[in-house]
């Protein structure tokens, strides 16, 4: 696995989790209106970001296994 791919997954996961937290915050502050699609998108972004982050960490750990010894 390419090291750039694990970093890309981690960065994409972080952005999605951040987006999944910022959108509800903006809805609560009434900056953007609450719609079914936006609420569903925020939840989906948060879950997808969490999964991508875990997969990216697993790839990163597999790539660097045994290199610190």
C-alpha positions as semicolon CSV with decimal commas, in nm:
position;residue;x (nm);y (nm);z (nm)
1;X;0,000;0,000;0,000
2;X;0,127;0,344;-0,091
3;X;0,198;0,574;0,208
4;X;0,027;0,860;0,029
5;X;-0,295;0,659;0,020
6;X;-0,307;0,610;0,397
7;X;-0,245;0,981;0,452
8;X;-0,511;1,066;0,196
9;X;-0,763;0,845;0,375
10;X;-0,677;1,004;0,709
11;X;-0,710;1,357;0,573
12;X;-1,035;1,279;0,395
13;X;-1,173;1,111;0,707
14;X;-1,078;1,411;0,919
15;X;-1,245;1,653;0,677
16;X;-1,563;1,446;0,670
17;X;-1,581;1,417;1,050
18;X;-1,520;1,790;1,079
19;X;-1,794;1,857;0,824
20;X;-2,026;1,625;1,015
21;X;-1,969;1,835;1,327
22;X;-1,977;2,182;1,171
23;X;-2,302;2,140;0,978
24;X;-2,515;2,057;1,286
25;X;-2,346;2,340;1,474
26;X;-2,442;2,584;1,199
27;X;-2,797;2,445;1,203
28;X;-2,825;2,496;1,579
29;X;-2,700;2,854;1,544
30;X;-2,967;2,901;1,272
31;X;-2,708;3,013;1,017
32;X;-2,828;2,750;0,770
33;X;-3,180;2,602;0,765
34;X;-3,244;2,251;0,889
35;X;-3,353;2,018;0,611
36;X;-3,386;1,642;0,600
37;X;-3,116;1,615;0,333
38;X;-2,871;1,835;0,525
39;X;-2,922;1,644;0,850
40;X;-2,882;1,312;0,670
41;X;-2,572;1,440;0,488
42;X;-2,412;1,557;0,815
43;X;-2,472;1,219;0,977
44;X;-2,344;1,031;0,673
45;X;-2,032;1,249;0,651
46;X;-1,956;1,187;1,016
47;X;-1,995;0,809;0,989
48;X;-1,805;0,789;0,660
49;X;-1,524;1,003;0,802
50;X;-1,497;0,781;1,106
51;X;-1,475;0,467;0,891
52;X;-1,221;0,622;0,653
53;X;-1,012;0,740;0,947
54;X;-1,003;0,394;1,101
55;X;-0,914;0,232;0,768
56;X;-0,644;0,495;0,709
57;X;-0,496;0,432;1,053
58;X;-0,495;0,057;0,990
59;X;-0,312;0,107;0,658
60;X;-0,068;0,347;0,822
61;X;0,005;0,104;1,105
62;X;0,052;-0,182;0,860
63;X;0,296;0,021;0,651
64;X;0,505;0,125;0,950
65;X;0,498;-0,205;1,136
66;X;0,844;-0,291;1,265
67;X;1,016;0,023;1,133
68;X;1,070;0,177;1,480
69;X;1,287;-0,104;1,611
